[in-house]
């Protein structure tokens, strides 16, 4: 009887050890995902000649920024709740591809981290172990939190242009625009007179057609383009963008002063 009890106890201990080892392994996987999320080299796997310098964390919060904002405005929504969504990129990534593409992270891995043109991106090209690690991290930080509710409307070129022209024609508050620029744009444009990941916006000479330039910039903010991510209306409203445009216009008007 005693031997049977000891055997059962040992079995119980072994099961607990296996459970703890599994949890530790999952914890290691989630930790890798966390590191990848903040690492523009993706643990050194991205060719330095192709790297943009961006990381997932530049465009997405890894916490609930609607409940606990840090003041920054990121182009993408928080990754909290990703495992509950089941689709990404406005329904372009679904089914089995959703997990394999790290909940949409595979698109960013190719396009925003390595400059692959959007029409040539393969979201499942992200290494499988990295996709699994990111999803493990997203599961840890999400728990039962389904994250923010939002819908992404992918604009075609005509819709982007129309949106930009409408915004550029609006009156804006340059002072508020400067604050918004600091919260939303400085990651890629360190100052308006200095290039970063994005180009220098204000140069030594004003553009020939300032109005056309303002409309083009408004179009870029709302619709994205090249490495420029788009800012959806629930992240930057039309008025927010109009304020940023007013700030940039003011900077151009002050050239040489």
N, C-alpha and C positions, 0 to 999 in steps of 0.2 A: 504493500500500500504506500509506504514511504517512498519507495523507488518510483512508483507511478506519479506521486505528487512532485518529486524532484524533477522527473522527466517533463511533466506538464509545466513546471515553473521555468525550466530551461527553455522549453519551446516558447513560453510567453516572453522571456527575456530576448530570445533570438528574434522574435517577431518585432518587439519594440526596437531592437537595434536596427533591423531592416527598415522600419518606418522612419527612424531618426536619420539613417543614412540617405534614404530617399528624399526626406525633407531637406537635408543638408545639400544634396545634389541639386534639388530644385532651387534652393537658396543661392547656390553658386551660379546656376543658370540665370536666375533673375538678376543677380549682381552683375554678371556679364552684360545683360541687357541694359542695365542702368549705365554702365560704363560706355557701351556703344552709343547710347542715346546722347551722351554728352561729348563724344569723341569725333572730331571731324576727319580723323584718319581711319575710323572704324577699326581700331586695334591694329593699325598699320597695314590693313589689307587694301586700302585704296591707293592707287598709283599717285605719287606726289605730283606728277605732271598733269593729272586730271583733276586733282582735288580743288574744290572751290574755297575751302576754309569754313564752310557751313557745317553745322551739326544739327541733328534732329531738334535739340533744345533751343536752337535759334528761332524756330518757327512754332514750336509746340511746348506748352507747359507740361510737366510731369506731376502736376498737382491740380486740384480743383481751383482754377483761377477765377471762376465765377463766384465762388464762396469766399476765397481767400486770395484776393488779387495782390500781386507784388508791384503793381503800377505799370508794368510793361504791357505793350499791346503787341501780341504775336499774330502773324498772318494766319496760322493754323489754330484749330481748336485744341483744347487739352486732350492728351492721350488717355486721361482717366475715362474709363468706360469703353475703351476700344474693343475689348473682348466681347462686349455685349452688342456691338453694332452689326456685325455680320456683313457689312459692305463698306466700301471706301471709294473716294473719287467720284462722288455723285452716282454710285451704282455701277461704276466701271469695273470694280474689283469685287467679286462676290464668290460664294460657294467655297470650294476647296482652296481656291487661289487666295482667299482672304487671309487665312492663317499663314499660308506659304509666303505671302507678300507682307507678312508682319503687320496685318491690319491696315495696309496702305503704305507702310514705311518703305516697302520695296521700290515704290515709285520715287520717293524722295531720295532714296539711296542712289539711284541711277541718275536722276535729273538734277536735283539740287546739290548733291554732294560730288557729282562727277561730270556734270554738264552734258549728259546724254540728251539729245533733243527729245521733247515730249512724244513725238510720233514714233520714236524708235525705242522708247523705254519698254523694258520687260520687267514688270514688278516682281516676278518670281525669280529674277536673276540674283537677288540678294542671297548670299550663302545660307543654306538651310539652317545651319547651327545658329547663325546670327538672327534669323527670323524667329526661331524657337526661343532664343534668349530674350529678344525684345518682347515677344508675346508673354513670356513668363514674367517679365518685369511689369508689363501692363496689367497682368492679372493681379500681381501683388499690390500695386498702387490703386487698383480699381476696387477690388473686393466686390461688394454688391452695388457699388456706385455706378450707375449707368452713364454718368457724365452729362454734359449739356445736350439739350435737344436742339438740333439744327438741320437745315436742309441746304445742300449745296447746289446752286443752279450754275452749271457751266455755260458761260456766255460764248457765243460765236463772235467772230471778228466785228461784224456789223453792230452787234449788241454792245460790245466793248466800246467801240468808237462812239456810239450814241450816248452811252452812259458817261463817257469822259467829256464829251462836248457839253452835255447838260450840266455836269458838275462844274466845269470850267467857267460856265456862264453865271454861276451863282456867286453871291457876295460872301466873302469869308472874313473871319477874324484872324489876322496875322499873329496876334499875341497867343491866342489859343492854338493856332497852327504850329507855332514854335514848340509848345509843350507836347503836342501830339507827335510832331516830328521826332522829338527827343525820346518819346516812349515807343514809337513804332518803327522808325526808320534808321536810327543811328547804328544799329548792328551792321548794316551794309553800307551806309553813307555816314562815316564818322563825323563829318561836318559838311555843310553844303558846299564848302570850298576845298574839300579833300576827298579823293577817291578811296574806296575800300573794296569790299567785294563788289559793290555797285559803283557806277561811274561818278565822277565829280559833277555836281549839278550846276553850280554857279562858277563861271569862269571869268577871266579878266575882261572879256567883252560880252555884252548882252547878245542873245540870239537875235537874228534878223527879224523873226516874227515871234514876238513874245506870246501873243495870244495862242498861236498854233502850238508853241512849246508847252504852254500850260495845259492845253487840251490833251496833248500827247502824254504828259505826265499824269494827268487825272485818269486817262485811259489805262495807263500802266498800273496805277495803284488799284483801280477797281478790277481790271481784267487780267493783270499779270502779263508776263512775256519774257522770254529768255530765262534768266535766273530770277527774275522778279516774281515773287509769289503774289497772287491776287488777294485782296482784302475784301471779304464778303461783307454785305451790309450790316450783319449783326456784330461785326468786329469794328469796322469803320463805316459810319453812316455817310451819306452824301455830303452832309454838312461838315462832318469831320474832315473829309477829303478836301472840300472847298476851303476850309480853314488852313490846311497844309499848303494848298496851292496859293492862297493869299500870302502866306509866309514866304514861300519861294519867290513869288512875284516881287514882294517887298525887297528881298535880298538882291534880286536882279536889278531893281530900280536904284538900289544903293551902290551899285558898282562904281568905283572911282570916287565915292564921296568920303 
